């Protein structure tokens, strides 16, 4: 519902990639030179993903050994056990094998592309990253190659999640998704990590950094793993195309800042103006349905919306202008002064800073239209 800035492109990008590649090094069954960064001395990583430490140049890679789960899958399917990652990948998905290998050698640029590409539909189709896999064996890619369970169990994985800077669930914009480090050095997470492209359908994206989206547990569970795709938060949002509005049912008193009963008006999500991309429109509708956003906002936040109307009615533009005049160094606009009243950022660039920021933004704009606000 709200867009989040891709952390791998932001100010902490170098630190995020350093930690990400270190975590990969600890569990990927490929040679280091197949995916790690390379300088004049060869493939390297930073110990614990810490760029202040001296680079390490590994020469060996993780030994390939079948897990008990993998052995059971192979036994049930009655197929010979593979001895190398290449043999396993070719067994499960000849298409993925053809993409990754050439003359029995990993194509470095292809493996790195698989680990770093954005996983929206247009990108996946353009790069031809949809592969068929044998359903009875596809789980082997998760237990042996792209093992997210092993990846996410590492002690430093919560630090990677924290470094993304995602503080509020991008799907519902209602719940904090904070990761904090305690004084003892332990991490406490209020989030789960969603795979935009599900592990079950796209196991080759199970470790792909742009496929990992910190979200609240409720949305992560509701999203599911079917082929009905929601908005891709690293690129898409409701924005100005879809906005929250209020609709009176039995009273309009809330419009004048009066607290009313929850059933006297309702909060709705409405499309504003034409949408050029029908696929985007479908993803919006899927997002609303899967996460139950229409029901959640209609049934849960009427009192909050009443409070916004009340604040705007009491602290009107004349009051805000007086604040700006009294504290010229503190406020540059009515919008900045109003953020103090709401106790949160709600501008288009700050919707990920606090829960309900998108709702606050849209209802505030609705009130401005109602009052026919003009800039001072």
N, C-alpha and C positions, 0 to 999 in steps of 0.2 A: 504493500500500500504506500510506503514511502521509499524513496531511493536512498541507498547508503553509498558513501564514497568507496570505490575499490581501494582497499588498504594497500594492495601491492603496487599502487601508483602514487600513493600519498607521501607525506614527509618522512614516514618511518619505513618506506618500502625496502630500503637496503637491509635494515635490521630484520624485517619480516621474512625476506627471502633467505637471509642467512640462517635464521632459526628453522625455517621450513626445510631447507636442504639438509640441515643437520639431522632433523627428525627423520627425513627420508633415508639418509645414510644409515641410520641405525636399524632399518628393517627392509629396505628394498633389495630384492635378490638380483640386482643388475650390477655390472662393473661400475665403479665410481666414475670413470670417464664417459659412461653412457648418459649421465644426467647431471652430475655436479658441475658447478662453475669451473672454468678452466682459465689459467693464466699461463705465463711463459714456462712455468715449471710443471704444469699439469693440472689435473683435477684436484680440487681442494674443498675443505669445509672449515668452519670456525668451531672450535670446541664449545659445546653447549649453545651453539648459535650466537656466540658473543663476538662481535666484530672488533672488540678491543683486544682479543686474544690472538696469538700467533696462528697463522693458517696451518692446517695439517694436510699432508699430501698422501692419502692412503693408496696402497698398492694392491690390497686384497679386498674382496667383497664377501658379502654374507653367503655362507655355504647353503646350497639348496638342499632342503630336507623336507620330506612330506610330513605334514602334521597328521595326527590320528584322524581328525575330521576328514582330511583329504583322502587318506587311505580308505576310509569307510565309503566315501563317495565313489571312488574308483572301483572298489570291490563290488558295490551294489550295481554299478554300470557294467561290470565285467569287461573292463578294458585294462591293458597293461599300464603299469605305473611309469610315468615320465621320469627322466633322470636329470633334466635341465629345465630352466624356465622357458626356453624356446620350445622344447617338446611339449610342455604343458599348454602353452599358449596356442600352439598349432593344433593340439588335440581339442581344445575347447572352442576356439574361434579361428579358423583358417583365414578369415578376412582380417582380423586383428593381427595375426602373424604376418600376413603379407604387408600390412601397413608398417609394422615395427621392424621387420627384419629384411635384410638383403644379403644374399649369399651367407646366411647363417650368422650375420653380424647385426647387432642392434644399430638402427639408424638413430644416432644421437638426437638430431633435430626433431625426429618424430616422437621419440619418447618425451623429450622436454616439452614439445607442443601439447602432448596428451596431459601432462602434469600442470601446465600453466595457462591453458586456453580458457576463455570465458565460455560458459556452457548454455548461453541462450540459443534459441532455435536457429536463428539466422546464421550464427557463427558455426554451429555444429554442422548444418547443411552445407555451408560454403566450404568448410574444411573436410567434409566427407568423413565425419568421425562417428558415424553410426555403423556398428558392426553386428552381424548375426553371430549367435553363440548357441551351442548345444545346451538346451535347457537343463538336462540332467547333470551337466558338468560345469555350468557357468559359475557355480559357487566356488569352484577351484580358483578362479581369478581373485576372489576375496580372501580365501584362506592361504594362498601361496604367493600371490603377486602384489595385488593392491589391497593389502590387509589393513583396512581402516581400524579394526579393533586393536591391532597391535600398535598402529600409529597413534591412536588417541589415548592409549593407556600409558604412554610415556610421560614422565614427570613434568616435562616442559611443554606438553601440549596445551595446558591451560594458559600458559604465558603467550602462546601463539594466538589463542582465542582473544585474550586480553588486548593484544597488540592490534587487533583489527579495529578497535575503538567503537564497536557496535554496542551502544548502551541501552537501546530500546528495540524491541522486536520490530523488524521492518514489515512483517506481514500484518500485524494487527495494530501496531503503534499504541498498545495499551499496557504492556508489561516491560519492566526493566530486564535487561539481559546482561547485567553487569558481571564482570569477573574481577575479583579483588584479591590482593595478596595480603595475608595476615602478617603480624609482627614475627611470627615463627617461620615465615617464609613459605607457608602453605597457601594454596590457591583455593578460593571459594567461588563457585560458579552459580549464577542464577539463570543459566541458559542451557540449551541443548544446541547441537550443531546439526542443522538440516543439510541434506544433500539435495541440491536443486534437481539434479538428475539422479534418480534413486540408485542406490547400490545394486538393487536386485535387477534392474533393467539395464543399467550402464555401469557394470563393475569396474570398467577401465577408468571411470571418473571418480572412483571412491576416494582417491587421495588428491585430486585436482584442487588446487587452492581456490580458484574462483568458483568452484562448485560447493564450497563449504560456507554456509550462511548461519551465523549465530542467531538463534530465534528462541522464543519462549517455548516451553514444553507443550503447551496446549496447541499452538499452531503447528509445531513439528509433528505431533501425533495426527492432527486433522488433515495435514497435507497429503499423506498417503504416498503411494508410488505408482499410481496409474498414469495413463498417457494424457490426462487432462492437466495442462500446465498453467500454473499461476504466474503472476508477474515476476520477472527476474529482478530482484532488488538492486543488483549492482548496475542496472541500466534503466529500470522502469519504475513508475510510480503512478498513483492516481493523478497527482499534479493538479493542473487547472481543468483538466478534462472531466474529472469526477470529483464532486464536492459534496460535503455534508450540508444539509439544509434542514430547516424546521418546518413542520406543517401543523397548523392549528387543527385540533379535533373538536373540542368543546369550549375553548377559551383562547383569547388572544392576550390575556393579562400578562403573560410572561414577556411579551414584546416590550412592555413598559417596566421591566425589571422586577415584577412581582413573582414570588415563589408560588407555583401552582402544583396540583397533583400530577404525578407522572403520566396519567392517562389523558390529560387535557391537551397534549400536543405530542408529536413524535419526531424523532430524528431520522432522516432518510439519506440515502446516498444516491445522488442524481448525476446523470451525464449532462455536462454543460457544453452545448455546441456540438458540431460534427467531429467525428473521429475518423481520421484518414485511413488508418490501418485496421481492417476488420479482425485480424488476428489479435491485435492488442485489445480490442473491445472484448473479444472472447476470453482472453486471459484475465481481464478485469472481472468479468462475470464469474469466471471460475474461482478467482480469489475470494470474491464476496461469498459465494456459495460454500466453498470448502472451509473457510475460516469462520463462517457464520457471522460476518461483519455486520450485515444489516440487522440481524437479531440482537447481537451484542450491543451495538450502539443505540438501537431503538429502545431496548429494555433496560439498559444499565446506566445511562449517562444523562438522563433528563435533568436531574438535580444539578449536575455540573453545568449543563447548558443554561439552565435558569440563572445560575450564579454569574455566568458571563454576561447575560443580558442585564442583570442587576448591576454589575460593576460598570458596564458601559453607560447605564442610565444615570447612576450616581456620579461617577467620575467622567463627566462628559468632556467634550472637546475644550470648552472654556477652562475647565479645571486643569486639563493636560497642558494647555497653553500657558497657564499660570506657573505650572511646574517648570516648563521649559524656560520661561523668563526668569524664574527664581534661581534655577540651577543650569545656567547655559553651558557649563563645562561638563555636565553630567548627561544631559539629554540633547540630542540633535533633532529629534522628530517626535511626533505623537506616538509613532509605533514603538520607539525605544522607551518612552515613558509608560506606555501601556504594558510592555513586557514586565515592568516592575509590579504592576497591578496583578497580572496573571501569574507572576512568580515563575515564568518560564519563557524560553525563546519559542516563538511560534511563526517566525518568518520562514519563507520557502526554503532557505538554506539551512535552517536549524531544526527541522522537523524530527530529526533523530536524537535531539538533545534531551527530550523529556516525553513521558507518556502523554497521549491525547493532544499532542502539538498540532497534528493535522486537523483534528476536530476544532481546536481552539482557533486556528488560522481561518478555517472556513466560516465558522459562526461569527467571528469578528468581522469578516468581510461582508457577511450577510447583514449584520447590524449597520455597517458603514453604508451599504446600499439603501437600507431602510431609512437611515437618517440623512441620506444624500450628502455624506461628508465631503467637504472640500479641503484641500490642503491650506494650511494657514499662510 
